[in-house]
Amino acid sequence: MGKPIPLEKLEELTQQLPDLSEFVAGKSHMGYTEYKTPTGTALGWSLMNIPEVAAQRFFISKDTEFEGHTHPANEWVIVTKGALQFTIEHDQRSITYVGQCQFLPADCFHSCVALEDTWIIGIAVPSVEGYPHDSRD
């Protein structure tokens, strides 16, 4: 573990973090949301999005990285194909494989990169900005 970061510095850095919605590039007419990052593209399909919970099916191409960010909600990431490497709170690294779930508490600073083409189910409680919506929701 690295040296502790003073609370004042963490608060300053947190205010500069991107929101998940900043990755959203747009929606297609097929009901998916495209997420663009400097390293690749990901696609998300809404499974449910109501104020209490949002769930999406998500494809992340190999080497696509979501840079460090937070969510104001608890999030569960379930890998259904492939593998993701997470960095949590700057230095805790974990790899989540098929059938495993990564829990990210609300306001937890994290990033992830797809180690191969990866499919996940993402669940946020309560719903968060940036998760796709569907006309059925």
Stockholm file with secondary structure:
# STOCKHOLM 1.0

chainA/1-137         MGKPIPLEKLEELTQQLPDLSEFVAGKSHMGYTEYKTPTGTALGWSLMNIPEVAAQRFFISKDTEFEGHTHPANEWVIVTKGALQFTIEHDQRSITYVGQCQFLPADCFHSCVALEDTWIIGIAVPSVEGYPHDSRD
#=GR chainA/1-137 SS CCCCCCHHHHHHHHHTCCCGGGGEEEECTTSEEEEEETTEEEEEEEEEEETTEEEEEEEECTTCEEEEECCSSEEEEEEEESEEEEEETTTEEEEEETTCEEEECTTCCEEEEESSSEEEEEEEESCCTTSCCCTTC
#=GC SS_cons         CCCCCCHHHHHHHHHTCCCGGGGEEEECTTSEEEEEETTEEEEEEEEEEETTEEEEEEEECTTCEEEEECCSSEEEEEEEESEEEEEETTTEEEEEETTCEEEECTTCCEEEEESSSEEEEEEEESCCTTSCCCTTC
//
